[in-house]
Amino acid sequence: MTVSEIESENRQSRAESAVEGALRPHAEHAFAGELAALAAVDDRPRPVRWRLSPWAVATYLLGGVLSDGTVITPKYVGPRRIVEVAVTTLATDRALLLLGVPGTAKTWVSEHLAAAVSGDSTLLVQGTAGTPEEAIRYGWNYAQLLAHGPSRDALVPSPVMRAMAQGMTARVEELTRIPADVQDTLITILSEKTLPIPELGAETQAVRGFNLIATANDRDRGVNELSSALRRRFNTVVLPLPATAEDEVDIVSRRVDQLGRSLDLPSVPDGMTEIHRVVTVFRELREGVTADGRTKLKSPSGTLSTAEAISVVTGGLALAAHFGDGVLRASDVAAGVLGSVVRDPAADRVIWQEYLETVVRERDGWKDFYRACREVSA
């Protein structure tokens, strides 16, 4: 069976197993209706093997209203040009590197780009310190290898190899966490668009439509720095933190609402006050100054990212649903905020107590939040 046939069977199997009620459906399943609606009205030129045109892919990520009245929900809230550059990169022969601090939606954007371009976001290599070369190139079915020797039947293609054979989009998460010698297996793939198989005296050549999206945390510099040769193979797009508090509140409320529906949690509108508070606390401590610019603050050791704010609010909704009256209150998010801020028990606790007493305590309308945070901080 060829790599193309294997991948075709795999895609069919995944589609059949995409059951309603999955805790975390893949993007192409969760937003299948929007993708279909975009495809139906999309009359712009599409690169070879793309499901949508670059314009439609950008619209899918940024949101909009189609000519038939279909509302496309935003998947990414941020500068439009960043998305346009990312999409355009995928339409060329250069790979895409999404770079940013933790919580800037790198993985989220990567998944949705792959879903919109190829209709399959699951051709994924998760980077860790233990990621082997086989995860990027190929491995072997050792029972077949011992019984019959090296052959195509004994070869186990990696997600990258399958994407090359099918002309699809592969994803590599946390590229800088992968050992440097394993990272460099991508150089030939990205420059020559081929993957040699010396054991068989053969190769897999990338067909048109193939490209690769990698993500990296720019706070991980020095962990496994990318070689200059590999970095040149990527077009780097930096994803910034949300520009304004309103943007961040919008992102948090949207993601919490999506997660809450899958977990049967209370609706987000009942908790907007606490979402605003969590975002305000995180932004002020992250930026080292209060929102009005009057008071300088010490920043704790944690990242206090948008992703962490989403986690805190989702956890608070779960507390409100199961141990409260279903309405998100300050007491539901206080413990989550404390856990995110105080990562270093010695230094961060001092910073947190100072912020509580000098900022939160004096803020109008925040007395309940102050009391709740004091209670869990005691």
N, C-alpha and C positions, 0 to 999 in steps of 0.2 A: 504494500500500500504506500503511495507517495505521500509526501508531507502535505500537499494540497488536499488530498483525499482525507487524511487524518484531521486536518483543520476543519474541513467542511463538516465531518461527522461531529467534531467537538462543538462547533457552533450550533448545530442542530440540537445536540444534547443539552447545551446550556439553555437554548431557547425553550425547550420542552420542560426544563426543570425550573424555569423562572415562575414560580408559583406566586399567586396573589397572597399577600400577607407576609412576605419575606421581611425579616427584620431590617435588612439593609440591601434593597435591590440595587443591581448595577444601574448606572445612569441610563443606558439604552433601554432598560426595562421600566425604570421609574418614570421616565419622560418619553416613553414610546409615542404617546399621542402628539406631543409637541413636535417630535422629530418627523412623524408622518405628515403632520400639517405643513411643516416647512418644506418637506420634499414635494408636496402636492402643488405648492405655489411657486416653487423655486425654478425660475426659467433662465437663470444666469449660468454661464459656463462653469463646468465642474472639472477639476483635474481628474486624471485617469483614476478610476476605482474609488473616487470619493462619493459618499452618499449624498452630500450637499455641496453647494458652491461655497467658496470662502465667505461671501456675504451672508449666506444662510447660517453658516457655522458661527460667525460673529453675532448674528441676531439671536441664535440659540443661547449663547453665553450671556449676552448683555440684556436680552429681553426686548419686547416690542409687541406691536399689534400688526398682524398680517392683513393682507388685502381682503381676506374672507372673514375678518373679524376675530380670528383666533388670537388669544392672548398668550404670548410666550413669556414665561416668568424668568426674571434675571437669575442666572446661576453665579454670576460674578458681579460685584459692585465695585467699580474702580474705573480708572481712565480708559476710555474707548480705544485710544491708540495702542495701549499695551496689548489688548486682545487682537487688534488688527495686525500688529507686528507678529504676534505668536502664530496666528492663523496663516499669514502670508509665508512665514518661515516654513511651515509644514508643506506648503505648496511648492517649495524649492527642493534642492538636493541637500540642504543643510539641516542637521538635526536641531532640536529645540531644547535649551536648558532653562528651566524655570527656577530662578534663584530668589531667595528671600529669607527673612527671619521666620522662626516657627509661628504658625498660625496665620500665614498670609494666603492660605487657600491654594498652595502649590499642587498638592495631590488632587484636590477638588477640581481645579482647572484642568489638570492633566487628564483626569478621568473623563470629563465632559468633552474635551477636545477630541479624545479618541473615540468616544461614543458618536459624536456628530460626524467625524470624518470617515470612520471605518464601520460604524455600527457595532463595535465590539471594543469594550474597554478592559477586557480581561487578559490581554497579552502582556502580562506584568511580571517584572523581576523586582522583588523587594530587596533593596540593598541593606546588608548588615555586615558586621565585621567578619562573619563566617560565610559570606556568599562565595561559592566556588566558581571557577571558570566555566564549569558545565552549565550553570544557570544562565549564562549569556550565550554560550556556543551550542553545545549539545552534550548529551550523555549517552550511556549504553544500557540496554537491557541485558544484564549479565547472564541470565539464563540462555537467552538467544546467542549471546556472544560466545559462551563456552560450548554450546551445542553446535553452532554452525560457523563460528568465526565472524569477523567484521562484515557487516552487510547493511543495506538500507533498512531491512526489517529489524535489525538489532539496534539501530540508532534511535535515540530518544531526543527529538528536537526541542530546543529551548523556545520560550515565547518569542524571542527575537528572531530565531531561525524560522519559526512559523510565519511571523509577520513578513519576513523577506520573501518567502515563497508565495504568500497570498497577496502581496501588495497592500499591506495593512499597516496600522500604527502600533508600534510597540512602546511600552512604558518601562522606565527604570526609576524606581523610587529611591531617594537618599543615595545618590551616586557617590557622594564623598565619604560615605560610610563603608563602601566596598574597598577591599585592599587594592593598592595601586596597581599591582601586576594583573589583577583581574579587570580593573577598569580599562586597562590598555588593550584588552581583547576587542574593545569596541573600535579601535583605530582603523583596522582594516575594513571592518563592516561599514563604517561611516565614510571612509575615503574611497575605497574600491568598490563598495556596494556588493561585496561577495564574502562568503564565509567558507574558507577552505576546510575540506575533510580529508586530511592527509592519510588517514587509515584506509580510506577507500580510493585514494587517488582521484577525488572528485571535489566538487564545491557546490554550494547553493548560492545562486546569484539572486540579488534582489530584483523583483519585478516592479514596474512602475506603480506608484501608489505607496510604496514602502517609505516610512520615516520613523523617527524615534523621538520620544519626549522623555527627558530626564528631569528630575527635581533634585535640588540640593539646598541645604540650610547654610546660609552664609555665616552663621555663628560657628560652624564646624571647620573653619579654616585651620589647617594644621592637622586635622584628624587623618585624612588621606587626600591631600591637595591634588587637584587634577593636574596632570602633566600638561605642558604647553602644547604638545602635539595633539592631545585629546581635546583640550579646550578650544583649539582652532577649528575643530570639526563641528562645534556647536555655535548657534546664534543664541546669545544669552539675553533673556528677558527678566528683569528684576520686578518682582511683584511687591509693591509697597504695602505698608500698613494702611488701614482706612484713613483717608485724609481728614475727615471730620467725625465728630461724635455722632452726628445724625447718620452718616454712612455706616458706622460701626453698629449702631442700634438697629438699623435696617437689616444688616447682615445677620446679627445675632437673632433677631426676632424671626426672620425667615427660616433660618436653619433650625431653630428650636421648634418652630411650628411644624416643620417637616418631620423632625425626630419625634415630636410629641404625638403626631397622628399615628405613627407606627407603633407607639408604646401606649396608646389610649390615655394620654395625659391631658390635663386641662388646656384650654386654648390659650394662646399667647396674649391676646388683648387683655385678659384679666391680670396679666403680670407685667404690663409695660412700665409701670413705675419702678419695679425692681430691676428690670432690664436696663433702664436708664441709669439707675444707681450703680449697678455692677460695671457697666461700660465706663461711667464717669470715674469710679475708683481706679479701674485698671488703667485708663488713659492718663490720669493725673500722676499715678505712681510710676508709670512707664516713662512719661515725659519729664518727670521731675519738677513739675510746676502745676499749680491749680488751674482750673479752666479759665478763671478770670485773670490769670497771669500775675496775681499779687503775692502769692506765697510760693517760695521755692521749697522743694521736697527732696528727700533722699529716696533713691530708687532701690527696691529690693533686688535680690539676686535672680529671681524668676523672670520669665519673659512676659508674663501677663498678656498673652496673645488673645486675639479674637476667638481662636479655637477654645482656649481655656474659659473665656466668658460664656461661650455656648455650653460648655460642659457644666459650669457652675449653675447656669439658669435651668438647664435640663434636669440636673440633680435636684434643684429646688422645686421644680414642678412635680417631680416624683414624690418628694416629701409632702408637698401640699395635697397631692392626690391620695396618698396612702395613709398619712398621719395628720392631715389637716382637713380644712373644709373645701379644698379644691381651688382656693384662691392663693396665688403666690404672694407671700409676705416676706418682710425683711428677715424674720427668723428662719425662713426656709433657705435663704441664700447665704446667710452669715457664715456658716461653717465652711461652705465651698470657697468663699472669698478668702477666709483665713488660710485654708489649705493651699490656695494658689499663691498668696502673697508670702507666707512664712515658709520658705523652703530651707533656709538656714536658721535653725532654732535660736541661735544666739543673735546674729546681726539683724536678721529680718524681723524678729519679734520687736526689737527696739524701734525700728523704722515704722512698723505697723502701729505700735502704741502711740508714737508721736503723731502719726497721721490722724489716728482716731481722736486724740485729745485736742489737737490744734486746728483740724479742718472739719472732720465729720461732726464733732460735738457742737460746733458753732454754726453749722449750716441749717438754715430754716427748712423745716419740714422733714428733717432727717433724724429726729429724736428716736423714732422706733428702730431705725437702722443702727444708730449708735448703741442703743440698749442691747439689741440682739448681738452685735459684734462684741460688745464688752462681755456679755454673758458667755459666749463661746471662747473668748480669749482669756478668761479668768483661769 
